[in-house]
Amino acid sequence: MALLEPVRQRLTAFSRTVFAETNRTGPGVFSGEYFNNISPGNEIISSLPLQMSLYFNVFFFPFWWVSEVIGLQLKYPVLQDFYKFIIITIVILMTLIEIIRLYLGYMGNLQEKVPELAGFWLLSLLLQLPLILFLLLNEGIEILPLERAVHIVFTLFLTFEVAVAFMTLKRMVNHLATRFHMRQFDDVEDLRPVQGNRETNVLWGTGIKT
């Protein structure tokens, strides 16, 4: 499963705007063709702390989901009708978002893909974190001790991943920009001997004719 091309282009543009150092980037650095054709290189720029957090997050999320379902069953009779609807909707949304989020996090970090990692960062910051904070801080939903405990752990996971992913994205984008400019420089250096040989051949041809 890969990102749709329009989504990839929007995430690429977002990464260029937010994470790149303006004095080191140009429009060609973040073109889709560049991302598809660039070789991985020898330097590893993926984040080990982020990968460890994602690994433990994968095992924690089913436990969080089971705890939330059990808590919802226990307190369902005392909840107001609109809170029942809100909690069920949030649990369904968070389940779907978390599957996509963890997949993008793994793909973006391990394979050093900026659009995927940017999508992971946005889903974590704009969707999952506000939703879990609602479940953690809204006393109207009759929060049980088990729920509060797992919500706190989930919030810590998300906060850590948002911070580390932000730093990883900045490092990754600037690293790609540096490699792009170095490759341009190498291409120019490769052209110089060819141009020199052509000038020499022209001079030799002129000398023979005269």
ABEGO torsion letter per residue (X at the ends): XBBBAAAAAAAAAAAAAAABBAAABBAAAABAAAAAABBAEABBABBAAAAAAAAAAAAAAAAAAAAAAAAAAAAAAABBAAAAAAAAAAAAAAAAAAAAAAAAAAAAAAAGBAAAAAAAAAAAAAAAAAAAAAAAABAAAGBBAAAAAAAAAAAAAAAAAAAAAAAAAAAAAAAAAAAAAAAAAAAAAAAAAAAAAAAAAAAAAAAAAX
